[in-house]
Amino acid sequence: MAHDGMSREEYEEYQKQVVEEKMERDAEYLTKKAERACLRTCLRDKYRLPKSEQDDITIQQAGDDVDVPEELMKMVDGDAPQEEEKESIMQNLQNMDVDQLKEKAQATFVEMKSKAEEKCTVM
């Protein structure tokens, strides 16, 4: 029996080709899906957000060879220097002597007030 002007052998070969192409598309889809899940996991780790079970399952299904594309990882890592700056600022604030800072602020205020009084007769 011929389908659309094809012989049985041609039709079987066509069906086989269709099945192979579908399997390739499905494999590519799963890989892309796992890459996106991996990227979301990296972002969750970076911003200390709760983990997603669904992303973990997606990554496991794709296998261990899933990596986030380099361009996307650069975007994720691009904010890292800002995070380091924030951390160093926080460390500096923790190491500061608050009493010394308070005294310095009061001295600056008194100095500014006296200079303003010298220049302005109303004060």
Biopython code that builds the backbone (N, CA, C, O; Angstrom):
import numpy as np
from Bio.PDB.StructureBuilder import StructureBuilder

atoms = [
    (1, "MET", "N", (0.845, -1.179, 0.000)),
    (1, "MET", "CA", (0.000, 0.000, 0.000)),
    (1, "MET", "C", (0.891, 1.242, 0.000)),
    (1, "MET", "O", (1.801, 1.342, 0.823)),
    (2, "ALA", "N", (0.651, 2.166, -0.885)),
    (2, "ALA", "CA", (1.456, 3.375, -1.021)),
    (2, "ALA", "C", (0.759, 4.536, -0.328)),
    (2, "ALA", "O", (-0.464, 4.657, -0.405)),
    (3, "HIS", "N", (1.534, 5.406, 0.359)),
    (3, "HIS", "CA", (1.012, 6.586, 1.042)),
    (3, "HIS", "C", (1.537, 7.811, 0.325)),
    (3, "HIS", "O", (2.746, 8.019, 0.215)),
    (4, "ASP", "N", (0.614, 8.614, -0.158)),
    (4, "ASP", "CA", (0.958, 9.858, -0.853)),
    (4, "ASP", "C", (1.977, 9.620, -1.962)),
    (4, "ASP", "O", (2.931, 10.386, -2.093)),
    (5, "GLY", "N", (1.798, 8.605, -2.735)),
    (5, "GLY", "CA", (2.673, 8.325, -3.865)),
    (5, "GLY", "C", (4.000, 7.702, -3.479)),
    (5, "GLY", "O", (4.915, 7.669, -4.303)),
    (6, "MET", "N", (4.141, 7.204, -2.250)),
    (6, "MET", "CA", (5.379, 6.571, -1.809)),
    (6, "MET", "C", (5.196, 5.061, -1.764)),
    (6, "MET", "O", (4.105, 4.548, -1.514)),
    (7, "SER", "N", (6.282, 4.380, -2.009)),
    (7, "SER", "CA", (6.231, 2.930, -1.846)),
    (7, "SER", "C", (6.303, 2.609, -0.361)),
    (7, "SER", "O", (6.588, 3.482, 0.459)),
    (8, "ARG", "N", (6.048, 1.379, -0.029)),
    (8, "ARG", "CA", (6.069, 0.973, 1.383)),
    (8, "ARG", "C", (7.444, 1.214, 2.014)),
    (8, "ARG", "O", (7.523, 1.671, 3.154)),
    (9, "GLU", "N", (8.512, 0.918, 1.302)),
    (9, "GLU", "CA", (9.866, 1.116, 1.824)),
    (9, "GLU", "C", (10.160, 2.603, 2.034)),
    (9, "GLU", "O", (10.754, 2.999, 3.036)),
    (10, "GLU", "N", (9.730, 3.414, 1.064)),
    (10, "GLU", "CA", (9.938, 4.867, 1.205)),
    (10, "GLU", "C", (9.167, 5.401, 2.400)),
    (10, "GLU", "O", (9.679, 6.227, 3.155)),
    (11, "TYR", "N", (7.929, 4.929, 2.574)),
    (11, "TYR", "CA", (7.102, 5.376, 3.688)),
    (11, "TYR", "C", (7.708, 4.961, 5.025)),
    (11, "TYR", "O", (7.726, 5.762, 5.959)),
    (12, "GLU", "N", (8.197, 3.747, 5.139)),
    (12, "GLU", "CA", (8.835, 3.286, 6.370)),
    (12, "GLU", "C", (10.094, 4.093, 6.667)),
    (12, "GLU", "O", (10.360, 4.446, 7.816)),
    (13, "GLU", "N", (10.862, 4.380, 5.624)),
    (13, "GLU", "CA", (12.068, 5.209, 5.796)),
    (13, "GLU", "C", (11.688, 6.612, 6.255)),
    (13, "GLU", "O", (12.340, 7.190, 7.124)),
    (14, "TYR", "N", (10.622, 7.154, 5.659)),
    (14, "TYR", "CA", (10.126, 8.487, 6.048)),
    (14, "TYR", "C", (9.681, 8.478, 7.508)),
    (14, "TYR", "O", (10.023, 9.396, 8.253)),
    (15, "GLN", "N", (8.941, 7.482, 7.927)),
    (15, "GLN", "CA", (8.478, 7.383, 9.316)),
    (15, "GLN", "C", (9.660, 7.270, 10.278)),
    (15, "GLN", "O", (9.667, 7.881, 11.347)),
    (16, "LYS", "N", (10.646, 6.488, 9.886)),
    (16, "LYS", "CA", (11.845, 6.333, 10.711)),
    (16, "LYS", "C", (12.561, 7.675, 10.867)),
    (16, "LYS", "O", (13.021, 8.025, 11.954)),
    (17, "GLN", "N", (12.646, 8.418, 9.765)),
    (17, "GLN", "CA", (13.293, 9.731, 9.790)),
    (17, "GLN", "C", (12.526, 10.698, 10.690)),
    (17, "GLN", "O", (13.123, 11.462, 11.448)),
    (18, "VAL", "N", (11.200, 10.655, 10.598)),
    (18, "VAL", "CA", (10.360, 11.524, 11.424)),
    (18, "VAL", "C", (10.577, 11.220, 12.902)),
    (18, "VAL", "O", (10.707, 12.134, 13.716)),
    (19, "VAL", "N", (10.617, 9.949, 13.243)),
    (19, "VAL", "CA", (10.825, 9.542, 14.633)),
    (19, "VAL", "C", (12.205, 9.994, 15.121)),
    (19, "VAL", "O", (12.322, 10.486, 16.243)),
    (20, "GLU", "N", (13.235, 9.839, 14.316)),
    (20, "GLU", "CA", (14.594, 10.259, 14.701)),
    (20, "GLU", "C", (14.660, 11.774, 14.913)),
    (20, "GLU", "O", (15.258, 12.246, 15.880)),
    (21, "GLU", "N", (14.042, 12.530, 14.001)),
    (21, "GLU", "CA", (14.036, 13.991, 14.148)),
    (21, "GLU", "C", (13.305, 14.414, 15.416)),
    (21, "GLU", "O", (13.732, 15.337, 16.109)),
    (22, "LYS", "N", (12.205, 13.735, 15.715)),
    (22, "LYS", "CA", (11.456, 14.053, 16.935)),
    (22, "LYS", "C", (12.305, 13.766, 18.175)),
    (22, "LYS", "O", (12.302, 14.543, 19.130)),
    (23, "MET", "N", (13.022, 12.659, 18.153)),
    (23, "MET", "CA", (13.879, 12.321, 19.289)),
    (23, "MET", "C", (14.982, 13.364, 19.457)),
    (23, "MET", "O", (15.313, 13.733, 20.583)),
    (24, "GLU", "N", (15.550, 13.840, 18.359)),
    (24, "GLU", "CA", (16.587, 14.879, 18.436)),
    (24, "GLU", "C", (16.012, 16.170, 18.996)),
    (24, "GLU", "O", (16.630, 16.804, 19.851)),
    (25, "ARG", "N", (14.826, 16.568, 18.519)),
    (25, "ARG", "CA", (14.187, 17.785, 19.020)),
    (25, "ARG", "C", (13.873, 17.666, 20.504)),
    (25, "ARG", "O", (14.082, 18.608, 21.269)),
    (26, "ASP", "N", (13.368, 16.501, 20.908)),
    (26, "ASP", "CA", (13.060, 16.277, 22.324)),
    (26, "ASP", "C", (14.318, 16.360, 23.188)),
    (26, "ASP", "O", (14.297, 16.928, 24.279)),
    (27, "ALA", "N", (15.413, 15.787, 22.685)),
    (27, "ALA", "CA", (16.676, 15.832, 23.432)),
    (27, "ALA", "C", (17.171, 17.268, 23.555)),
    (27, "ALA", "O", (17.626, 17.676, 24.624)),
    (28, "GLU", "N", (17.087, 18.035, 22.477)),
    (28, "GLU", "CA", (17.496, 19.446, 22.527)),
    (28, "GLU", "C", (16.621, 20.222, 23.498)),
    (28, "GLU", "O", (17.108, 21.050, 24.268)),
    (29, "TYR", "N", (15.325, 19.942, 23.453)),
    (29, "TYR", "CA", (14.391, 20.619, 24.348)),
    (29, "TYR", "C", (14.724, 20.328, 25.806)),
    (29, "TYR", "O", (14.748, 21.241, 26.631)),
    (30, "LEU", "N", (14.978, 19.069, 26.126)),
    (30, "LEU", "CA", (15.323, 18.704, 27.503)),
    (30, "LEU", "C", (16.629, 19.364, 27.938)),
    (30, "LEU", "O", (16.758, 19.788, 29.086)),
    (31, "THR", "N", (17.588, 19.451, 27.032)),
    (31, "THR", "CA", (18.863, 20.091, 27.365)),
    (31, "THR", "C", (18.646, 21.570, 27.662)),
    (31, "THR", "O", (19.142, 22.081, 28.666)),
    (32, "LYS", "N", (17.908, 22.259, 26.796)),
    (32, "LYS", "CA", (17.637, 23.693, 27.015)),
    (32, "LYS", "C", (16.855, 23.904, 28.307)),
    (32, "LYS", "O", (17.120, 24.838, 29.064)),
    (33, "LYS", "N", (15.902, 23.035, 28.543)),
    (33, "LYS", "CA", (15.093, 23.127, 29.762)),
    (33, "LYS", "C", (15.981, 22.960, 30.998)),
    (33, "LYS", "O", (15.820, 23.677, 31.985)),
    (34, "ALA", "N", (16.911, 22.020, 30.937)),
    (34, "ALA", "CA", (17.827, 21.783, 32.056)),
    (34, "ALA", "C", (18.794, 22.959, 32.222)),
    (34, "ALA", "O", (19.130, 23.328, 33.347)),
    (35, "GLU", "N", (19.242, 23.546, 31.112)),
    (35, "GLU", "CA", (20.131, 24.709, 31.202)),
    (35, "GLU", "C", (19.421, 25.865, 31.903)),
    (35, "GLU", "O", (20.004, 26.536, 32.754)),
    (36, "ARG", "N", (18.164, 26.092, 31.541)),
    (36, "ARG", "CA", (17.403, 27.166, 32.185)),
    (36, "ARG", "C", (17.213, 26.869, 33.673)),
    (36, "ARG", "O", (17.321, 27.770, 34.505)),
    (37, "ALA", "N", (16.932, 25.614, 34.008)),
    (37, "ALA", "CA", (16.770, 25.226, 35.414)),
    (37, "ALA", "C", (18.083, 25.436, 36.172)),
    (37, "ALA", "O", (18.086, 25.887, 37.318)),
    (38, "CYS", "N", (19.185, 25.107, 35.521)),
    (38, "CYS", "CA", (20.502, 25.285, 36.140)),
    (38, "CYS", "C", (20.783, 26.772, 36.375)),
    (38, "CYS", "O", (21.314, 27.147, 37.419)),
    (39, "LEU", "N", (20.429, 27.608, 35.412)),
    (39, "LEU", "CA", (20.605, 29.056, 35.557)),
    (39, "LEU", "C", (19.760, 29.576, 36.713)),
    (39, "LEU", "O", (20.231, 30.375, 37.523)),
    (40, "ARG", "N", (18.514, 29.122, 36.789)),
    (40, "ARG", "CA", (17.662, 29.557, 37.904)),
    (40, "ARG", "C", (18.255, 29.122, 39.246)),
    (40, "ARG", "O", (18.186, 29.860, 40.230)),
    (41, "THR", "N", (18.833, 27.932, 39.278)),
    (41, "THR", "CA", (19.457, 27.440, 40.506)),
    (41, "THR", "C", (20.644, 28.326, 40.888)),
    (41, "THR", "O", (20.820, 28.663, 42.059)),
    (42, "CYS", "N", (21.452, 28.698, 39.903)),
    (42, "CYS", "CA", (22.597, 29.592, 40.167)),
    (42, "CYS", "C", (22.122, 30.934, 40.718)),
    (42, "CYS", "O", (22.698, 31.468, 41.665)),
    (43, "LEU", "N", (21.073, 31.463, 40.117)),
    (43, "LEU", "CA", (20.542, 32.747, 40.590)),
    (43, "LEU", "C", (19.963, 32.624, 41.997)),
    (43, "LEU", "O", (20.125, 33.521, 42.824)),
    (44, "ARG", "N", (19.288, 31.508, 42.260)),
    (44, "ARG", "CA", (18.749, 31.304, 43.610)),
    (44, "ARG", "C", (19.868, 31.209, 44.637)),
    (44, "ARG", "O", (19.749, 31.742, 45.740)),
    (45, "ASP", "N", (20.958, 30.529, 44.276)),
    (45, "ASP", "CA", (22.103, 30.430, 45.184)),
    (45, "ASP", "C", (22.718, 31.806, 45.423)),
    (45, "ASP", "O", (23.052, 32.163, 46.552)),
    (46, "LYS", "N", (22.859, 32.563, 44.353)),
    (46, "LYS", "CA", (23.501, 33.878, 44.450)),
    (46, "LYS", "C", (22.697, 34.810, 45.348)),
    (46, "LYS", "O", (23.260, 35.501, 46.197)),
    (47, "TYR", "N", (21.399, 34.827, 45.161)),
    (47, "TYR", "CA", (20.547, 35.751, 45.911)),
    (47, "TYR", "C", (19.909, 35.106, 47.134)),
    (47, "TYR", "O", (18.997, 35.668, 47.741)),
    (48, "ARG", "N", (20.395, 33.928, 47.488)),
    (48, "ARG", "CA", (19.960, 33.209, 48.692)),
    (48, "ARG", "C", (18.440, 33.034, 48.737)),
    (48, "ARG", "O", (17.801, 33.299, 49.755)),
    (49, "LEU", "N", (17.876, 32.584, 47.614)),
    (49, "LEU", "CA", (16.445, 32.311, 47.526)),
    (49, "LEU", "C", (16.206, 30.822, 47.766)),
    (49, "LEU", "O", (17.126, 30.018, 47.619)),
    (50, "PRO", "N", (14.982, 30.447, 48.133)),
    (50, "PRO", "CA", (14.696, 29.024, 48.363)),
    (50, "PRO", "C", (14.882, 28.202, 47.084)),
    (50, "PRO", "O", (14.635, 28.679, 45.977)),
    (51, "LYS", "N", (15.318, 26.971, 47.267)),
    (51, "LYS", "CA", (15.539, 26.080, 46.127)),
    (51, "LYS", "C", (14.210, 25.574, 45.576)),
    (51, "LYS", "O", (13.194, 25.563, 46.271)),
    (52, "SER", "N", (14.240, 25.158, 44.317)),
    (52, "SER", "CA", (13.049, 24.635, 43.658)),
    (52, "SER", "C", (13.238, 23.148, 43.383)),
    (52, "SER", "O", (14.204, 22.743, 42.735)),
    (53, "GLU", "N", (12.317, 22.351, 43.878)),
    (53, "GLU", "CA", (12.379, 20.906, 43.639)),
    (53, "GLU", "C", (12.236, 20.597, 42.160)),
    (53, "GLU", "O", (12.897, 19.703, 41.633)),
    (54, "GLN", "N", (11.362, 21.349, 41.494)),
    (54, "GLN", "CA", (11.115, 21.114, 40.070)),
    (54, "GLN", "C", (12.395, 21.323, 39.254)),
    (54, "GLN", "O", (12.680, 20.547, 38.343)),
    (55, "ASP", "N", (13.163, 22.360, 39.574)),
    (55, "ASP", "CA", (14.423, 22.597, 38.868)),
    (55, "ASP", "C", (15.412, 21.468, 39.135)),
    (55, "ASP", "O", (16.105, 21.018, 38.222)),
    (56, "ASP", "N", (15.478, 21.017, 40.369)),
    (56, "ASP", "CA", (16.378, 19.901, 40.693)),
    (56, "ASP", "C", (16.006, 18.648, 39.900)),
    (56, "ASP", "O", (16.882, 17.949, 39.390)),
    (57, "ILE", "N", (14.715, 18.371, 39.800)),
    (57, "ILE", "CA", (14.247, 17.197, 39.056)),
    (57, "ILE", "C", (14.595, 17.327, 37.575)),
    (57, "ILE", "O", (15.039, 16.368, 36.944)),
    (58, "THR", "N", (14.389, 18.530, 37.026)),
    (58, "THR", "CA", (14.697, 18.770, 35.612)),
    (58, "THR", "C", (16.171, 18.557, 35.324)),
    (58, "THR", "O", (16.526, 17.967, 34.304)),
    (59, "ILE", "N", (17.027, 19.028, 36.209)),
    (59, "ILE", "CA", (18.472, 18.876, 36.023)),
    (59, "ILE", "C", (18.859, 17.398, 36.115)),
    (59, "ILE", "O", (19.678, 16.923, 35.328)),
    (60, "GLN", "N", (18.277, 16.672, 37.066)),
    (60, "GLN", "CA", (18.576, 15.246, 37.208)),
    (60, "GLN", "C", (18.135, 14.456, 35.986)),
    (60, "GLN", "O", (18.829, 13.533, 35.558)),
    (61, "GLN", "N", (16.997, 14.807, 35.427)),
    (61, "GLN", "CA", (16.493, 14.096, 34.255)),
    (61, "GLN", "C", (17.412, 14.284, 33.054)),
    (61, "GLN", "O", (17.565, 13.371, 32.243)),
    (62, "ALA", "N", (18.023, 15.456, 32.935)),
    (62, "ALA", "CA", (18.886, 15.740, 31.788)),
    (62, "ALA", "C", (20.262, 15.103, 31.944)),
    (62, "ALA", "O", (20.969, 14.911, 30.954)),
    (63, "GLY", "N", (20.643, 14.779, 33.152)),
    (63, "GLY", "CA", (21.953, 14.173, 33.369)),
    (63, "GLY", "C", (22.924, 15.179, 33.959)),
    (63, "GLY", "O", (22.580, 16.341, 34.176)),
    (64, "ASP", "N", (24.144, 14.718, 34.216)),
    (64, "ASP", "CA", (25.143, 15.556, 34.873)),
    (64, "ASP", "C", (25.865, 16.502, 33.929)),
    (64, "ASP", "O", (26.529, 17.432, 34.385)),
    (65, "ASP", "N", (25.752, 16.288, 32.638)),
    (65, "ASP", "CA", (26.528, 17.074, 31.686)),
    (65, "ASP", "C", (25.858, 18.388, 31.300)),
    (65, "ASP", "O", (26.219, 18.972, 30.279)),
    (66, "VAL", "N", (24.895, 18.870, 32.083)),
    (66, "VAL", "CA", (24.205, 20.121, 31.784)),
    (66, "VAL", "C", (24.980, 21.278, 32.383)),
    (66, "VAL", "O", (25.265, 21.302, 33.581)),
    (67, "ASP", "N", (25.312, 22.225, 31.541)),
    (67, "ASP", "CA", (25.987, 23.434, 31.994)),
    (67, "ASP", "C", (25.222, 24.644, 31.504)),
    (67, "ASP", "O", (24.560, 24.602, 30.467)),
    (68, "VAL", "N", (25.320, 25.719, 32.259)),
    (68, "VAL", "CA", (24.711, 26.967, 31.833)),
    (68, "VAL", "C", (25.595, 27.553, 30.739)),
    (68, "VAL", "O", (26.818, 27.559, 30.883)),
    (69, "PRO", "N", (25.010, 28.045, 29.649)),
    (69, "PRO", "CA", (25.826, 28.659, 28.606)),
    (69, "PRO", "C", (26.701, 29.778, 29.169)),
    (69, "PRO", "O", (26.302, 30.493, 30.088)),
    (70, "GLU", "N", (27.888, 29.914, 28.607)),
    (70, "GLU", "CA", (28.880, 30.852, 29.127)),
    (70, "GLU", "C", (28.361, 32.295, 29.159)),
    (70, "GLU", "O", (28.647, 33.035, 30.100)),
    (71, "GLU", "N", (27.596, 32.695, 28.127)),
    (71, "GLU", "CA", (27.074, 34.059, 28.081)),
    (71, "GLU", "C", (26.143, 34.341, 29.259)),
    (71, "GLU", "O", (26.154, 35.429, 29.834)),
    (72, "LEU", "N", (25.340, 33.335, 29.603)),
    (72, "LEU", "CA", (24.418, 33.508, 30.724)),
    (72, "LEU", "C", (25.162, 33.539, 32.056)),
    (72, "LEU", "O", (24.807, 34.307, 32.949)),
    (73, "MET", "N", (26.189, 32.709, 32.190)),
    (73, "MET", "CA", (26.967, 32.714, 33.433)),
    (73, "MET", "C", (27.673, 34.053, 33.624)),
    (73, "MET", "O", (27.822, 34.518, 34.754)),
    (74, "LYS", "N", (28.112, 34.678, 32.525)),
    (74, "LYS", "CA", (28.735, 36.005, 32.633)),
    (74, "LYS", "C", (27.727, 37.005, 33.182)),
    (74, "LYS", "O", (28.075, 37.881, 33.974)),
    (75, "MET", "N", (26.473, 36.867, 32.755)),
    (75, "MET", "CA", (25.439, 37.769, 33.259)),
    (75, "MET", "C", (25.211, 37.540, 34.751)),
    (75, "MET", "O", (25.032, 38.495, 35.507)),
    (76, "VAL", "N", (25.216, 36.295, 35.170)),
    (76, "VAL", "CA", (25.024, 35.973, 36.588)),
    (76, "VAL", "C", (26.211, 36.485, 37.398)),
    (76, "VAL", "O", (26.029, 37.089, 38.455)),
    (77, "ASP", "N", (27.420, 36.245, 36.905)),
    (77, "ASP", "CA", (28.626, 36.650, 37.620)),
    (77, "ASP", "C", (28.894, 38.140, 37.505)),
    (77, "ASP", "O", (29.701, 38.676, 38.264)),
    (78, "GLY", "N", (28.246, 38.812, 36.587)),
    (78, "GLY", "CA", (28.482, 40.235, 36.373)),
    (78, "GLY", "C", (28.179, 41.075, 37.594)),
    (78, "GLY", "O", (28.798, 42.122, 37.785)),
    (79, "ASP", "N", (27.256, 40.652, 38.415)),
    (79, "ASP", "CA", (26.895, 41.404, 39.608)),
    (79, "ASP", "C", (27.776, 41.074, 40.801)),
    (79, "ASP", "O", (27.643, 41.706, 41.849)),
    (80, "ALA", "N", (28.653, 40.123, 40.676)),
    (80, "ALA", "CA", (29.468, 39.663, 41.808)),
    (80, "ALA", "C", (30.325, 40.763, 42.416)),
    (80, "ALA", "O", (30.380, 40.844, 43.643)),
    (81, "PRO", "N", (31.005, 41.627, 41.639)),
    (81, "PRO", "CA", (31.803, 42.673, 42.270)),
    (81, "PRO", "C", (30.965, 43.590, 43.155)),
    (81, "PRO", "O", (31.439, 44.046, 44.196)),
    (82, "GLN", "N", (29.732, 43.863, 42.755)),
    (82, "GLN", "CA", (28.877, 44.697, 43.582)),
    (82, "GLN", "C", (28.591, 44.013, 44.911)),
    (82, "GLN", "O", (28.587, 44.657, 45.960)),
    (83, "GLU", "N", (28.353, 42.711, 44.863)),
    (83, "GLU", "CA", (28.106, 41.964, 46.094)),
    (83, "GLU", "C", (29.331, 42.033, 47.004)),
    (83, "GLU", "O", (29.201, 42.209, 48.216)),
    (84, "GLU", "N", (30.533, 41.893, 46.411)),
    (84, "GLU", "CA", (31.755, 41.950, 47.205)),
    (84, "GLU", "C", (31.922, 43.329, 47.825)),
    (84, "GLU", "O", (32.352, 43.442, 48.973)),
    (85, "GLU", "N", (31.586, 44.384, 47.077)),
    (85, "GLU", "CA", (31.681, 45.740, 47.605)),
    (85, "GLU", "C", (30.727, 45.912, 48.777)),
    (85, "GLU", "O", (31.096, 46.497, 49.795)),
    (86, "LYS", "N", (29.515, 45.412, 48.644)),
    (86, "LYS", "CA", (28.539, 45.518, 49.726)),
    (86, "LYS", "C", (29.042, 44.804, 50.970)),
    (86, "LYS", "O", (28.915, 45.312, 52.084)),
    (87, "GLU", "N", (29.614, 43.622, 50.770)),
    (87, "GLU", "CA", (30.126, 42.869, 51.910)),
    (87, "GLU", "C", (31.279, 43.603, 52.584)),
    (87, "GLU", "O", (31.357, 43.634, 53.812)),
    (88, "SER", "N", (32.191, 44.206, 51.782)),
    (88, "SER", "CA", (33.319, 44.911, 52.376)),
    (88, "SER", "C", (32.842, 46.166, 53.110)),
    (88, "SER", "O", (33.404, 46.526, 54.144)),
    (89, "ILE", "N", (31.820, 46.830, 52.589)),
    (89, "ILE", "CA", (31.265, 48.004, 53.275)),
    (89, "ILE", "C", (30.653, 47.581, 54.601)),
    (89, "ILE", "O", (30.828, 48.252, 55.618)),
    (90, "MET", "N", (29.930, 46.459, 54.581)),
    (90, "MET", "CA", (29.323, 45.974, 55.819)),
    (90, "MET", "C", (30.391, 45.595, 56.843)),
    (90, "MET", "O", (30.230, 45.852, 58.036)),
    (91, "GLN", "N", (31.471, 44.989, 56.379)),
    (91, "GLN", "CA", (32.560, 44.645, 57.299)),
    (91, "GLN", "C", (33.186, 45.901, 57.881)),
    (91, "GLN", "O", (33.492, 45.944, 59.072)),
    (92, "ASN", "N", (33.380, 46.930, 57.049)),
    (92, "ASN", "CA", (33.939, 48.191, 57.532)),
    (92, "ASN", "C", (33.022, 48.829, 58.564)),
    (92, "ASN", "O", (33.498, 49.367, 59.564)),
    (93, "LEU", "N", (31.727, 48.778, 58.338)),
    (93, "LEU", "CA", (30.779, 49.347, 59.289)),
    (93, "LEU", "C", (30.813, 48.590, 60.615)),
    (93, "LEU", "O", (30.706, 49.188, 61.686)),
    (94, "GLN", "N", (30.963, 47.274, 60.531)),
    (94, "GLN", "CA", (31.012, 46.485, 61.755)),
    (94, "GLN", "C", (32.291, 46.761, 62.542)),
    (94, "GLN", "O", (32.293, 46.693, 63.771)),
    (95, "ASN", "N", (33.368, 47.070, 61.843)),
    (95, "ASN", "CA", (34.646, 47.316, 62.508)),
    (95, "ASN", "C", (34.795, 48.745, 63.012)),
    (95, "ASN", "O", (35.751, 49.043, 63.728)),
    (96, "MET", "N", (33.877, 49.634, 62.656)),
    (96, "MET", "CA", (33.996, 51.043, 63.061)),
    (96, "MET", "C", (33.695, 51.207, 64.549)),
    (96, "MET", "O", (32.901, 50.474, 65.138)),
    (97, "ASP", "N", (34.348, 52.179, 65.111)),
    (97, "ASP", "CA", (34.094, 52.555, 66.495)),
    (97, "ASP", "C", (32.977, 53.596, 66.483)),
    (97, "ASP", "O", (33.183, 54.724, 66.036)),
    (98, "VAL", "N", (31.810, 53.225, 66.968)),
    (98, "VAL", "CA", (30.636, 54.092, 66.889)),
    (98, "VAL", "C", (30.836, 55.349, 67.734)),
    (98, "VAL", "O", (30.439, 56.436, 67.316)),
    (99, "ASP", "N", (31.438, 55.221, 68.903)),
    (99, "ASP", "CA", (31.661, 56.389, 69.758)),
    (99, "ASP", "C", (32.586, 57.400, 69.073)),
    (99, "ASP", "O", (32.352, 58.607, 69.123)),
    (100, "GLN", "N", (33.635, 56.886, 68.434)),
    (100, "GLN", "CA", (34.561, 57.770, 67.729)),
    (100, "GLN", "C", (33.837, 58.467, 66.573)),
    (100, "GLN", "O", (34.038, 59.659, 66.338)),
    (101, "LEU", "N", (33.008, 57.734, 65.867)),
    (101, "LEU", "CA", (32.250, 58.294, 64.754)),
    (101, "LEU", "C", (31.281, 59.375, 65.249)),
    (101, "LEU", "O", (31.104, 60.409, 64.605)),
    (102, "LYS", "N", (30.665, 59.117, 66.396)),
    (102, "LYS", "CA", (29.724, 60.078, 66.980)),
    (102, "LYS", "C", (30.446, 61.364, 67.380)),
    (102, "LYS", "O", (29.958, 62.464, 67.119)),
    (103, "GLU", "N", (31.606, 61.221, 68.011)),
    (103, "GLU", "CA", (32.397, 62.396, 68.417)),
    (103, "GLU", "C", (32.816, 63.218, 67.202)),
    (103, "GLU", "O", (32.761, 64.447, 67.222)),
    (104, "LYS", "N", (33.231, 62.534, 66.159)),
    (104, "LYS", "CA", (33.660, 63.211, 64.931)),
    (104, "LYS", "C", (32.493, 63.975, 64.306)),
    (104, "LYS", "O", (32.667, 65.097, 63.830)),
    (105, "ALA", "N", (31.309, 63.369, 64.307)),
    (105, "ALA", "CA", (30.124, 64.022, 63.737)),
    (105, "ALA", "C", (29.751, 65.251, 64.552)),
    (105, "ALA", "O", (29.407, 66.289, 63.987)),
    (106, "GLN", "N", (29.815, 65.143, 65.881)),
    (106, "GLN", "CA", (29.481, 66.291, 66.733)),
    (106, "GLN", "C", (30.498, 67.416, 66.550)),
    (106, "GLN", "O", (30.128, 68.590, 66.520)),
    (107, "ALA", "N", (31.776, 67.059, 66.427)),
    (107, "ALA", "CA", (32.816, 68.078, 66.223)),
    (107, "ALA", "C", (32.600, 68.794, 64.888)),
    (107, "ALA", "O", (32.746, 70.013, 64.803)),
    (108, "THR", "N", (32.261, 68.054, 63.877)),
    (108, "THR", "CA", (32.003, 68.645, 62.564)),
    (108, "THR", "C", (30.793, 69.568, 62.629)),
    (108, "THR", "O", (30.805, 70.651, 62.044)),
    (109, "PHE", "N", (29.752, 69.148, 63.334)),
    (109, "PHE", "CA", (28.551, 69.965, 63.470)),
    (109, "PHE", "C", (28.856, 71.271, 64.209)),
    (109, "PHE", "O", (28.426, 72.345, 63.789)),
    (110, "VAL", "N", (29.595, 71.169, 65.304)),
    (110, "VAL", "CA", (29.951, 72.362, 66.081)),
    (110, "VAL", "C", (30.796, 73.315, 65.228)),
    (110, "VAL", "O", (30.593, 74.529, 65.260)),
    (111, "GLU", "N", (31.730, 72.767, 64.478)),
    (111, "GLU", "CA", (32.582, 73.587, 63.612)),
    (111, "GLU", "C", (31.756, 74.295, 62.537)),
    (111, "GLU", "O", (31.961, 75.481, 62.280)),
    (112, "MET", "N", (30.839, 73.583, 61.917)),
    (112, "MET", "CA", (29.996, 74.186, 60.884)),
    (112, "MET", "C", (29.099, 75.266, 61.478)),
    (112, "MET", "O", (28.875, 76.306, 60.859)),
    (113, "LYS", "N", (28.589, 75.016, 62.679)),
    (113, "LYS", "CA", (27.707, 75.981, 63.335)),
    (113, "LYS", "C", (28.462, 77.258, 63.678)),
    (113, "LYS", "O", (27.940, 78.359, 63.501)),
    (114, "SER", "N", (29.687, 77.112, 64.166)),
    (114, "SER", "CA", (30.471, 78.309, 64.528)),
    (114, "SER", "C", (30.842, 79.117, 63.283)),
    (114, "SER", "O", (30.823, 80.347, 63.318)),
    (115, "LYS", "N", (31.179, 78.440, 62.189)),
    (115, "LYS", "CA", (31.481, 79.149, 60.939)),
    (115, "LYS", "C", (30.263, 79.867, 60.417)),
    (115, "LYS", "O", (30.368, 80.985, 59.913)),
    (116, "ALA", "N", (29.099, 79.239, 60.532)),
    (116, "ALA", "CA", (27.852, 79.886, 60.076)),
    (116, "ALA", "C", (27.533, 81.096, 60.943)),
    (116, "ALA", "O", (27.056, 82.110, 60.432)),
    (117, "GLU", "N", (27.788, 81.009, 62.246)),
    (117, "GLU", "CA", (27.505, 82.141, 63.140)),
    (117, "GLU", "C", (28.433, 83.318, 62.839)),
    (117, "GLU", "O", (28.034, 84.476, 62.963)),
    (118, "GLU", "N", (29.679, 83.014, 62.439)),
    (118, "GLU", "CA", (30.611, 84.072, 62.085)),
    (118, "GLU", "C", (30.162, 84.841, 60.835)),
    (118, "GLU", "O", (30.327, 86.058, 60.745)),
    (119, "LYS", "N", (29.601, 84.114, 59.892)),
    (119, "LYS", "CA", (29.221, 84.716, 58.623)),
    (119, "LYS", "C", (27.843, 85.362, 58.675)),
    (119, "LYS", "O", (27.579, 86.301, 57.924)),
    (120, "CYS", "N", (26.970, 84.886, 59.534)),
    (120, "CYS", "CA", (25.596, 85.370, 59.579)),
    (120, "CYS", "C", (25.349, 86.070, 60.916)),
    (120, "CYS", "O", (25.519, 85.466, 61.975)),
    (121, "THR", "N", (24.956, 87.321, 60.868)),
    (121, "THR", "CA", (24.724, 88.077, 62.093)),
    (121, "THR", "C", (23.386, 87.743, 62.720)),
    (121, "THR", "O", (23.203, 87.977, 63.914)),
    (122, "VAL", "N", (22.462, 87.216, 61.976)),
    (122, "VAL", "CA", (21.151, 86.865, 62.501)),
    (122, "VAL", "C", (21.258, 85.702, 63.475)),
    (122, "VAL", "O", (20.520, 85.653, 64.460)),
    (123, "MET", "N", (22.166, 84.767, 63.217)),
    (123, "MET", "CA", (22.308, 83.602, 64.087)),
    (123, "MET", "C", (23.025, 84.045, 65.316)),
    (123, "MET", "O", (23.269, 83.237, 66.213)),
]
sb = StructureBuilder()
sb.init_structure("model")
sb.init_model(0)
sb.init_chain("A")
sb.init_seg("    ")
for serial, (resi, resn, name, xyz) in enumerate(atoms, 1):
    if name == "N":
        sb.init_residue(resn, " ", resi, " ")
    sb.init_atom(name, np.array(xyz, "f"), 0.0, 1.0, " ", f" {name:<3s}", serial, name[0])
structure = sb.get_structure()
